[in-house]
Structures are given as C-alpha cells and as structure tokens.
Amino acid sequence: MILVCNNRTFMPKLMLDIKSKISFVLMAALSASLIAIPVKAAEELFLSYDSVLLSVKVSSLEAFAKEGKIAPDLQLYLSRANAEEKEEFRQVLLRRVDVNPVLLSRFFNSAMGADILYRLGKGITIQGGGNGKYALRGAIISAAFAPEGLTLLNVLKKLPVNIEFQGKMVSGFAQEARKVVRATEFLVSEMRSLDLQETNADPKVNYSTLPDLRKLGQYEVKKEVWQLTDSSRNRSFYVDVYIPQRKDSGRIPVIVLSHGLSSRPEDYAVGLKHLASHGYLVAAPQHIGSDAIYLQEMLQGYHQNIFALDEFFNRPKDISYVIDELQRRNPPEFNDRLDLQNIGAAGHSFGGYTVLGLAGAKIDFENLQRDCDRLFGAADISLLLECRALELPRMAYNFRDERVKAVYAANPVNRSIYGKSGISQISIPTVLGSGSYDPAAPPFFEQAASFTWLTTPDKYWAMVEGQAHVDFTNLDPGITKALNSVAHLTLPSQTLIGNYDNALKLAFFETYINNNEDYRTYLQPSYAEYLSQDETFKLDFISGASSDELATAIKNFK
C-alpha cells in the first residue's frame, strides 16, 4: 500500500515482495478493523531519501492506473518492473475497499485510530516534514465518501496538500512489514520442528483407541442467563451459564471464560457447551466496556474509543465477581457441589490478557512505555490496544485470584503490557494458544517470547496453522464484505479450529482442574499430530521441554 523509494527499489516493490498468505490476512484484518489505510499525496508525491528528493505527479499515477500510460516521471520507478508487476501495481491503485465512511471517521477519532495515523504520519509527512496524520485522515475519509470509493488512487487525489515520503522511515515500515511475514514463517517452521521433536520422544500412544475429546460428553446442558450487579463498581452485566445436568452427587468443576474485544459470551457458545457436556459448569460474563454492544455504541457516536480504559482492571474484576456469585449460589442452588477453590479460566484475545492477569501476571509500565515508543510498533495491532494502558495511573495492579488454578489463554494480548517481569509471576499451569495467520495478535510478537518467560513448569503452547484470530463465521456482513474486497483468503474451517480447541481445553482442564491423570496423555505433541494428521492446517503443540530451545531460536532470529 505504501510507495517505497530507496537506493534499489521502485514503488510497487513492497507489494510484490510480500506475497505470502500472512500478508493478505494482515491487509484483510486491517480492513476488517477499519484501519486499512492506503496512503499517498495531492498533486505531487515527494520521495526523500538522505539528500535525494524525487517526485511523481498524482496525475501520472492516475493515467497509469486507468489507461496504462507511463509518464516520464513514473518511468523512473517502473523501469525494472515486468509486465506482470506493472499490472499488479495498477490493481493496487484501483482496488476498492468497501468500508462505511462514517464508521471509518469515528474509528480515526479513537485513541487507537489516532495512534495509527500518528505513526504513519511520521514517515508520510506534509511537504516540509510536518506529521501528515491530518492530511491522511482527511483524504482517506473523503475517498471513502466519494462515489468511486476508498481506493489508493482516490486517496491520492483527495489529499489536500503535497505529501513527502521520508525514505528511511518508509523503509522502516516496509522492513517491519516484511519482518512480520518472515517471523511468522520462521515460527511456523520452528514450532513444527519442536512439535515433531517432542512427538518422537513421547511414549507411543494409540489415540484411536482412547475417548475422542472432540465429541460432546455424556451430559445434557442447560443454559441460564444471570443478570448481575456489582454495586461496588456500579457495574451491571449478564453472565451466560452452562450447567451440566448431572445426576451423580460428585463435585462439579468450574470454568470461567473472558470473551475477546468487541465480542460476546454467545460467540463462544459451541465451545462452552462442549465443556459443560463433559461435566463442567461454565460461566461467561459480558464485559460491558469492551463488548460488541460497546463497539456498536462507539460506531454510533456514543463513545470515542473502541473500549473503555477501565477495562484493563474491570475485566479481571468481572471474572472474580462471577466467582463470588457462584459462591453465593453454591449452597442453595447447587447443594454446595461446585468446586470453587480449583477453577479453570479461559480467555480469548483481550480475554487472554484478562485470564493471564487472574493467573498472576502484573502490568509492567516501563516495558510497555518502551514498546509503545517504537515508531514501527503498529505492525503488531495488539500493541495499539496495550498502549492505551499508559493512560492508567502508574500504580501496582494485582489481578490474581487464588481460586483460579489453571488458565488457557487463546490469542492473548499480553507481551508488552506484562513483559517478562509480569509474565514470570505466573506460577499455575498455563496454555497459550495462537494462530499462525493472526494479524491482530501475531504469535511471534505476542505469544512466542511470553511462552519462554513463563516460569511455571506446567506450560504449553498450541498453534493452529492458518488460524486468523477471529471466527470468520461470526463477522458482521459489512466486515465480511470489506475482507473480500481486499483479498481472497484460504483459512481453516471453524469446525476444524473448534475441534482442536475443544480437545486441548478438555484435556488441559481435566488434568489440572479435575485432577484426572488419565487425560495427561492427551497433553502431548503426539496427540496434536494425531488430531491433524490428515489436515492441511496442522495443530502444533509444545510443552515446557522445548522452552529453552525456542528461546534460543527467537534470540537468533534476525
């Protein structure tokens, strides 16, 4: 999307270099989050690199895009491009992204949207060197409102002033984008290698003769919706509760779930029902300051930001309050059968941050400040979310709930906000889950180092090759349209991802919450190999035994 000029490259080079699937997922997810930001200039684009200043007219780009004509000023950049590359660049200029312009405008008024524009504006400036964030915002919104829609060419035509690309900074953006791709490819290869290495060392197990953890359990499930009010925080929310219809008199294990940013407890219904069918009571509260309702209210103009700042501490408090409510209801409604001193917690994305906090991770403001000060940090979208925590009072926050004895954090937002010092505080069994195509919480940036920082001996990391952070079957039709307008994606089915997730969650919580040692056999890379032996999108799974080797590989990655 960015025209790059340095000593050896021509303008479309970045788009042509990044041809792996992860790059397309990155572009698609940016669009889905309303942050697909094509950028350029007004009458002329100035490309500055050291003491060299080059330019190209917007009219030359328009003539090339619409008619295939190459003006002399554009010929300088396209002289090394072949016919296929030139055609691809034309398509980049003309490709339309269908995004509601009003929603796009509101997003750019949010803290995360402003942060993105600021970072881009440092490298894409108004002529003379001033940050180009306002010019970029105006052009993007104007293009989105125009009949021709949001295209790269249309953004160029709408810019109110000439734009100057700061060559070194733009090259930095390009290098960071390429690093995302290289790091992902490296990590997939490394995970596959470590998975197979552990598999070869595992005791041989014929999993086909054991119970299939992907299947529903023996219990019927009743769903209830509880309306709760925590008067100490003036906070009212609902909780989806899945109750197994058990006729025995044994203890009932409990799991709580924290949903992701801008989602709902209902979005996780299939997986929650699966756990309940195996005998667990599962409770999933609404996080009212960061759920789907809050997002819709923000897009309608009722909030400035995508989530409320106090969600950083209200989310873990919501979970603890739900556990308190279960304790109140345990004697009268469950005959005191709920095991509330050995609770499992699962979370996705922002919910992953939440449950890691419940497990003992502590916010490290110094580490977060350092990471947020990096200009090119926008390649990790999670960092933009985490950086909002810098608006919090700089104090010690303790989210640990001692009743939580094991956590499963899927696609967790965590690395910068907790850092090594915060993650290392976790001492209970922990699973990190990742998707190799995840553009919102890239595994190399958000989970890889965190896994090595965990000091608990009972730690595991699962990564689904091809998983892209969200359940695409639950996307709003408008977001789906935006995704399709950017790229055609080949992703694993949600059924496959769900099967992997259900099986591993059940094995993990049976082992560490229900104290059922028969299920420890499933917590081996060999079981992941068994689950994915006939699938294109593999499930990679490693234990703490691979931690040191992974840490060395990450350190040596360049």
N, C-alpha and C positions, 0 to 999 in steps of 0.2 A: 504494500500500500504506500510505501514511502519511496520517493525518488532518491536514489543514492548516487552521490558523485564523490569519488576519491581518485587516487592516482591510477587505478587499474580497472575500475568498474564503470558500467553505463547504467542508465536509470532503472531499467526493469530487472537488474541483476538480482536484487533481493528476492523478488517474487519468483524468479526462476531457480534460485538456489534452494529454496525451502519447498521441496516437493514431496515431503513425507506426509503421511496421514495426520500426524500430530499437528502440523502447521494448519491444515484445513480445519481440524477441530478447534484449534485456537481461534482462528478467524470466526468460525461459526459461533463459538461460545461468546466471544466479544460482542457479536451482533445480538445474540440472544439476551445479553445483559444490557443492551442498548449502549454499548461502548465500542462499536465498530467504527473507527474514526479514520476515514481516508483524509489525507491532508495534502495541501499544496499552496499555490499563490494566485494573485489577481491578474494584472496584465503581464507581468514577468515573474519568473521564478529565478532567484539568485542563489547560486550554489557556491558557498565559501569554504575553501579548504586551505589553511595556512594563509599565504599571501595571494592565492589564486581566487579570482572571482569570475564565475561563469554565469550565463543566464540562458533562459529559453522562454519564448513567448507562450502564454496560455493559448493564444490563437493557433500556434503551430501544433500544440498538442491536440487541439480540437480538430484541426484539419487532418491530422494523422488518424485520430480515433474514428472520425466519421467518413473520411474519404480515402484513407491510406496514403495520403501525401506526406512526404518527408521534407520539411523546410530545411534550409541550410543550418539554422541554429540547432535543430533537433538531430541532424545528421551526425553531429559530433558525438552524440550519446549512443546512437543506434548503429554506428559503423561496424561494430563487431557482432551485432545480433543477426542470427539467421532468420529465415522467413517464419519459421515456427515460433521463435521467440518474439518477433515483432507482432505476430498475430495474438499471441498470448498477452502482450502488453496492451494491445488495443482492447482486448476483452476486459482487462483490469480497469482501464479508464472508463469503460461503458457499463460495467456490471452494476446492476441496481440492487440496493439493499432495501427491502420493504420494512420500514420502521415508522411507527406513529410519531410524527414530528413533535406533538405536544408532550408525549412521554419522554422523548429524547431530550427536549428542552428541560424538563423537570429533573431528569437524571443529571444533566450537566450543572444544575444548580445545587446538587447534593455535594456533600464533602468528598465522596469517592469520585464523582464525576469531575469536580474541580481539581482534584489531585491529579487525575489523568491528564487533563488539559494543561495543567501547570508543568508537568514533567515533559509532555510533548512540546510545549511552548518554549522550553529551554533550548531545544535543538532546532525548532522550526519557528523562527523569530520574525517579527516585522522588520522591514528593511532598516538597518542601523543597529540591530541587536536586541531590541526590547522583546520581552516574552510575548509570544504570539498567541497566548491562550484565548484572548477575547476575539481576535480575528478568526481563529479556528472555530470557536464556538459559534460565532455569527454565521460563518459560511456553511458550516455543517447543518445548522438548524434551517437556514434559508434554503439550502439544497433539498432538505427533507420535505419542506413545504411546497417546493416548486412542482409543476406538473411532470417534469422529467424525472423527479425523484432524487433520492440520495445516490449519486454516483460520484466517483472520484473526479471525473471531468467537470461535473456540475459544481462540486465544491470549489474547484479551482476558479470557475467563472464567478462564483458568489463572494470570493474573498474581497474585503473592502480595501485592502492595501497590498502592495507587493510583499512577498514573503521571501525570507532569506534562510536557506538551509545551512546550519552550522555543521560543516562537513565532519569534524571529529565527533561531535555529539550524535549526529545521524548515524555515523559508522558505529558508534557505541550501541545505539538502538538496534542496528542491524546485527551486530555481534551478539547482543543479548538474545535476540530472536533466534539466531542460529544456535546459540547455546542451549535454549530450551529444547530444540529438536535433538541436538547431539546428546544432551544429558538424558533425555528420555530414551533414546536408542541405546545408549550405554547402560542405563539402569535396567531396561528390559533384558538385555543380554546378560548382565551381571546377576540379576535375580534368577534367570533361567539356569545359569551355571550353578549358582549356590543351591537352588532347589534340587537339581539333579545330583549334586554332590552329597547333599544330606539324604536324598532318597536312596542312593546307593549304600549309604551307611545305616539306613533304617532296618529294623528287623522286617523280614518279609511277611506281609500280611495279605491274605486273600480277601479283599474288601467285598467281593461279590457274595461272600457267604455271611457277611455281617448285616445288621439292620441298615436300611438305606435312610440316612438322615435327611435326605431331600424330601421325603414323603411326610405328609401330615401324621401327627401322633394319634393316639387312641381316644383322646378326649374331645367331646363336643365343647364348643366355645361360646360363651355368652358375652356380648359386648354391652357395656354400660357407659354412659357419658355423665361424668360428675362435674358439677359447677362449684368451683372453689373460690374463696376469697381470703387472701392473706391480708388481714387488716393492718398488720404492722408495716406493710408496704403499700397499702391501698391498691391492691392488685388482684383483679378477678380474672379467672381463666377457666377453661374447661379441660378435662382430662379424659381421654379415651382409655377405658379399662377393659382388658380382655381376661375373662375369668374362666379357667378350665372347670368343666362340670365333673369334678372328681367325687366318687362315692366312697373312697377309702378315707381313713382317718389320719393319714400321714401329714407331715409338714409340707406346706406349699411354697416352693421357691419363688422369688420375686425378681422381676427385671423392670427397670425404668428406661425410657427412651427419650432422648432430646433430639427434636427434628432440626433440619437444616434451615439456613437463612431463606426467608420468603417461601417457606413450605408449611405443611400442616401435619398434625399427627396422622390424619387419614391417608396421607400419601404413603405411609409405611404399613398400611393395614395388612397386606398379604404376609409380610414377614412377621408381624406381631402375632397374627393369628396362628402362624406356624409354630412359634414358640409356645403359645398358650395351649395348643393341641397336644403338646408334649408335657403338659402339667404345670406350666409356669403361669402365675398371674403377672400380666404385663400392663404397665401404666405409662401412657404417653401424654404429657401435658402440652398445652398450647403455650408458646412463648409470645405474649401479646405485643411485644415491642419489636419483633423480628420475624413475624409470620407472614403468610400470604395476604391476610387482611391488612396488615400494616403496609405492605408493599402497594396494594391497590389504593389505599388511602393516600399514600405518598404520591402515586401517579395521578391521583385526582386533585392533588394540591393541598392536602391536609397536613402533610409533614414535609419537611425539607429533605430529610435523609432517608435512605433505604431501611435503616434500623435505628432504634433509639440508643443513645450512648450508654445508658444504664443497663443495657442487655448484657454487657460484659460481666456484670455481677448478678443481675436479676435471673439470668438463665440458670446458673447452678443453684441459686436460692429457690427457684421454682421446683427443681428436682427434689431438693431437701424438704420443701414444704409438702410435696406429694408423699414422700416417705412418712412425714409426720402424720398426714391424713390417714395413711394406711395403718399407722399405729393406733390412731383413734378408733378406726373402724374394725380393727382386728378382733377384739373380743366380741362385740355384738353381732357382727356380720359374717365373720369367718371362724368363729369358735376358737380364736387365738391360734389358728393354724399357720398363719403367714410367717415365714422365716424372715424377719426384718433386721436381723443382725448380719446377714450374709447376702447382700443384694448385688445383683449384676446391673451395670449401667451400659447402655449402648447409645451412640450418638453419631450423627452424620454431619460433616462439614462444620458449620458453626456449632452444631451439636457435638461434634468431635472435640472441639475446644472445650465445650461445657463439661463433658464427662472426664476429660483429662484433668480439668480443674478439680472435679469431685474426687479424683484419684490422688490429688496432692500437688499437681503442677502449680507453680506460682508465677505471676507476671513478672518479667524482668524488663523494667522500663529502660534501663541503659542499653540492653541488647536491642530492644525494639527501636529506640531512637537511632542507633547506628544504622540499622537496616532501612529504616524509613528515610534516612538522609541520603541513601543511594539513589542517584538520578534514575538509573535503569531498573529499579526495583519493580516497575509496573509490569514487567514480564511475568511476575507472579501476582495474579489478581488477588490472591488471599492477602498479600501484604497490604493492599489498599484497604481491606477491611481491618486488618490488625492495627494499621497506623492510626485509626480513629481512637484507639485506646490511649494515645498520647494526650487526648483531651481530658482524660480522667485525672483526678487528684493523684499525685505521686505518693502513694502510700502502700503499705503491705496488704495484699488481699489474700485471705485464706479461704478457699472454697472447699477444702477437704471435708468430706462426710465419712466418718469412720464406719458407718453402716454399709458403705459400698466396698465390696471386697474384690471386684474384678471389673474391668472396663474393655469395651470393644468400640474403638473409635474409627469410623469409616470416613475416608477422605478428609481427615481433620485439618482445620485451620489452626496452626499451632506454633510453627517453628520460630518465628521472630518474636511473637508476643511472650512465649515462655522461655525460649532459649535453652541452652544446655543446663544452666543453673536451675531453671524452673522444671524442666522435664526430668532431671535427675532426682527430683524429690519424690517421684512416684515409686512406690515400693510394692504395689499389688500387681497381680497378673494382668497383662495388657496385650491387646491385639491392635495393631494399626492396619487399616485396610486402604488400598489405593486402586486407582485406575490408570493405566499407562497413557490414556489419551486425555487425562484430566487437565483442562486448561485453567480451571478455577483454583485448584489446589494441586499444582504439579508435583508429582511424587518425589522428584529429585530435590525440589526446593522445600517441600512441606513435610514429607514423611521420612525420607532416607536418613538424614542426619539425626532426626528425632529418635528413630529406632535405635541407632547406635548409642544415643545419650541415655536411654532408659537403663536404669541400674537394677531393676527387678530381674531376678534370674528367670522368671516365667514370662517371657515376652516372645511375640510372634509378629510376623509381617506377611500380609497376604496382598497380592496384586493381580487384578484381572486385566489381562492384555486386551486393550480396546475399550475398557470402561471409561466413560467420559463425565464423571462427577454426578450427573443427574439422571433420573429416569425419564427418558425422552418421551415415553408414552403419556406422561402426566403434564407435558408442556402446554401452555396456553396456545391456542391456534395461531395467534399473531406471532408468537415467538417461533413456532414451528415454521411459519412462512418466511420469517427472517433467516432462519437457519438454512432453509432450502435455497434461498436466494444467494447465499454466499458459497455454499459447497454441498456436494452430494457426499454423504458420509456413509461408510460401511462400518457399522458398530455391532457388537454382540447383542443378541436379543435380551430383553429384560428378564425373560424366563430363565435364561442361562445364568445371568448375573444373580438373580434371586436364588437359584439352586445352589450356587457356590456360597452365597452369603448365609442362607438358611442352614446349610450343613455345617459350616465352620462355627457360626454363632452357637448352634445347639451343642456341638462338641465342646466348645470352649466353656460355656456356662454349665454344662453337665459336669465337666471336670472340676471347675473351680468354685461354682456356686452350689451345685447339688452334690458335690463330693462323690461323684460316680466315676471311679477309676477305670471302669470298662470303656469310657469314652476317650481316655487319654490316647488310645491307639489311633484315633482319628486326627489328633493334633500333630501330624507328621507330614512332611512334604510328599511322602509316598501316597498319602490319601489325596492330596491335591492332584498328583499325577493321575491317580485313578479317576477322579472326577472329570478331568479334562483330557483324557487320553484320545477321545475321538472328536475333539472340538478344535476349530480354528483358533479361537480365543482361549488361550491357556490360563489356568489359575496357577500362579507361582506362590509358594508358601515357604517361608524360612523361619527358623527359631533363633533363639539367642546364641546357639552354637556357631552361627555364621556372622555374628555381630562384628567381631574384630576384623575379619577378612573384608567385610563390607566397608567398614570404616577406613581401612587402608585403601581400598579401591576408590572411595569417594575422595579421599585426600589426594590421590594421584591423578584424578580426572582433571583434564585441562581443556 
